[in-house]
């Protein structure tokens, strides 16, 4: 096993321990554990007996191509897989129990039998790959982020989704973490009123650089990868960020030294203060420099109540059930707080029911583009910048 694989396993283990707003305790709270048990007790009800023929592309360092449970979903047939690297392609075939593969996404999408594609490729290629999938008449779910540092690319992606009329979904894991899911249910039921203040935090310390295709992670501007944080406002409310002031910090990691990365990015950590369309404010961050801290979490504070974790504090009564929907038998909850299986089920169900998925292109860009603008603000010493509304 490579050193990088050992590091990745250690990181994912810590991320599982430190989720759900309980990272200081090092594990799940009793309340969160009870919520998991309640979820497990619900019965899944299929909406169709049809199987969607899915292609899966990408089996890199994080092995995300097989990590979301498509191969285990009763409404899915994994029709083919692809990765540019032959041994990874073989690994993805084995993990997905699939006998057919193609040498690239560009070849896979020529297969007329494939109806939908999960894009788990390198982040700089997400938007380009999704547009290619859509142009070939197939629905698409992509790993985060939706676009990589380019507002212009966001506009092109939106135009492509609109023209094709096909399903597009970004697999933002925070949206189906138990706390964020519960916050969304409470917000929609009026339990918060308007949000006065919210926070989203993504801490990803690494003592050495994680591997990546063509080194795309080396020196990555932190808030170009913002969605694990920004979901704790956009994914809760469906509202938007309208302007931002952001401060960057350099914690001395070598890949962020002057001239050390292709992005000319000097910041290991970025903390942004957004104004929201409700008139409130949100503090969203992505930090790599805080020693040994790996966590994703958020909090919301409204006129009528607040939440930090899955417990509501406020004046509202008769709130809805805030536990997540049951998963189909055999589909694993997966990583990132048990969100992977939920995301796959949401995408497949949206196709079967012919409806918009939860994190459609509008929500995906509302979570992604503000981080791009925030990085520009950090480079301008915190200058307040307007955020385009797509």
Buried (B, 14 or more C-beta within 10 A) or exposed (E): EEEEEEBBEEBBEBBBBBBBBBBEEEEBBEEBEEBBEBBEEEEEEEEEEEBBBBBBBBBBBBBBBBBBBBBBBBBBBBBBBBBBEEEBBBBBBEBBEBEBBBEEBEEBBEBEEBBBBBBBBBBBBBBBBBBBBBEBEBBBBBBBBBBBBBBEBBBBBBEBBEEBEBBBBBBBBBBBBBBBBBBBBBBEBEBBBBBBBBBBBBBBBBEEBBBBBEBBBBBBBBBBBBBBBBBBBBBBBBBBBBBBBBBBBBBEBEBBEEEBBEBEBBBBBBBBBBBBBBEBBBBBBBBBBBEEBBBBBBBBBBBBBBBBBBBBEBEBEEBEEBBBBBBBEEBBBBBBBBBBBBBBBBBBBBBBEEEBBBBBBBBBBBBBBBBBBBBBBBBEEBEEBEBBEB
